[in-house]
């Protein structure tokens, strides 16, 4: 029975290995993996590599996401990516920068004469194939980066990821969690109030119309936050340990000083013109101060974790895959760096550099390394339906 | 377990205290029901138990509240989280996490309970409340009754000794409410928890209560056995009304008890109430004609080809479980909601084709959350705005309408500060200002106490007398039995039954009101009909037998 289920899924053989215990991968591992890909993608405008990266994202998401609502969001990120590409092409066509010699003209838009003091930008005019292609690739790069973040969101519950924050930042994390949960409710209440406005036939435009939507929605949101705060208070949120005003101030001072140190150090390192000798000690000192602040603040917050996500071999492998992609494309050694950013004038098909392609493909290994996710059907075996290809999901009694 | 010692609570800026010199003792393992009309301080009393009042809400507390030996003046709510569990009206508003399992664990994480203990308690609680199948499910995807059970489970995992529930079923449909109340009574019997419960659907819980705390409205509170307290309480479920009328002592609290006592009463009453269709299902001109209404949300069909015809002066109820298409039908008729197919004719015109201003003069809709229509700072401003919006209409000014519906609401009051019933009256006054022919009400009785429901009943009768038609989407069987001439039952987007209230309601075990169950096979729906019948038989002494 179980074997039949697996084959019906029709995905890559071996990826739904029944011997592996389904569990959620540590959210931080997914985020490292995704951010690694962001860094890698940021380095290249080679359309072949970008499309390869997108395929890797799609493959991993399709095989390792759960049934939860946030896991279904990946397609919206894909739509945003398409929109970015389209917008980039439109802007490139309208605000042309003029033709270069040897450009292939695709079509010509009506040209609008701009005043002389505005001569840098032209509006309309001939649109070349070369410029359009480079705009497409540029949009594709940004779109792929956004899809990386989307993949991380689909694969790891963002709220669970915030749970790993150190104790001192717990309150900050909680604020983010609450705002994440209130956002969908806010959208729902805007829709409800906007629909209800027709019932009263108030003004359609202007300040009063805005007010007739904003006031009920804000009042609603405020009421909800107060209810949530009361509920959290009643359930023991913020049972502070023996923390005095003095320790709180000390924590804040340490953290602030530490952050200033780290920022100054980073500036020194990246700028190059500053005194380079000071940079490393500043970063180190800043890091030490920050750690002290976090440790001191963390002592005050006493909490336990329910079923903490373990960090085992799959987590190392998934995070490592992302880092390998990032490192390979960041340090351009072992291949021709020009292949990462091929030029479209003169027009030619871009080459696929072997090493970066392999590095991006390695990120796909996450789909095999990560354990299969826990699906909703807990305790009941999925039954293949008559049409095949899908698992009939028994509805839990409502 | 819980002691109130001469407790007086005054909110900041209030002229007089909400609670005055209240002394109470709730013993361990008791199920204590807090009753009283809206706004008498039930929530204040319950909030004082875990210190939300005054630590969170502000105000001044006089006297002493102690729970399990801890004084709430010295312990804020979070320090009482391991002793008192609090569950509110809207479960979704209190959820902090995403999934059932994480929500159950959240409180324990705050209380620094060891991971192994947490795991064990979560599993036990999942079984105790029948949530095991839902453990991985996102909280927003499960039904309202399940959400409320999760909210109860989430406070139970901290192993509190007191459970405080403030109207836990008022936002739920009857099936979900039943589910939640069954879970609560099970907790009382199996775990010996001390439970304090405020609930406006008294008919569902009063038979399980050990004590009733009655707040008459003057700031005092009186506690006692349910059968004694309800003799004179300001709120009473239909079974108690009938018991008071028939002078049964001790007062029966459940349909079962009342039915066993009702033999002699049944023998005295004629088979049908004196004027069976007193409201007289209006005949004559058709006020509204809806044909083949279809409403779809993507692939989900909410209403599939429904026909509805209403006469002037008719009050009809649309009933059915949550998601059966009741609201969608009302919104589609009004024209403000979606309608993919079908036609509506009111005075020969379809409100969907008209601009909003003309549509609402034909058919007015009061939505489920009436406050969505209110956006000004004072009641006076809202009423003035309503007069401006409806200048063309001949009906009396909005102020006059409001005074008929709910007297004594000052111009200076903020609409958000009104009680549910007052807010509903305000919106109704605004919507009636244009004198619409048809009035649609979506779940108007949600959050109303018996008194407010009686007021709404009177308002609707007056509208019917003016030959206007009313359609109410509701779950409230008792209100339907008392008010509506006709019942339309919907399921899965279809109309599955349509007919006069007595026929539809008495025939169904799910929909039958308490009085009908007690007096079956006689065809009575409400206590007032019994009173009228008794009056009549008294005026004709020859008919009284025994």
Interface residues (C-beta under 8 A of the other chain):
Chain A: X68 X69 X70 X157 X159 X177 X178 X181 X184 X185 X192 X193 X195 X196 X197 X198 X199 X200 X201 X202 X211 X212 X213 X214 X215 X216 X219 X220 X224 X227 X228 X229 X230 X231 X232 X233 X234 X235 X236 X237 X238 X239 X302 X303 X304 X305 X306 X307 X308 X374 X376 X378 X379 X396 X397 X398
Chain B: X50 X52 X55 X56 X76 X77 X78 X79 X80 X81 X82 X84 X85 X86 X88 X90 X92 X93 X94 X95 X96 X97 X98 X99 X101 X102 X105 X106 X107 X108 X109 X110 X111 X112 X113 X114 X115 X118 X119 X122 X133 X134 X135 X136 X137 X138 X140 X141 X142 X143 X146 X154 X155 X158 X331 X334 X335 X336 X337 X355 X356 X357 X359 X360 X364 X365 X367 X369 X371 X372 X373 X374 X375 X376 X385 X389 X416 X430 X431
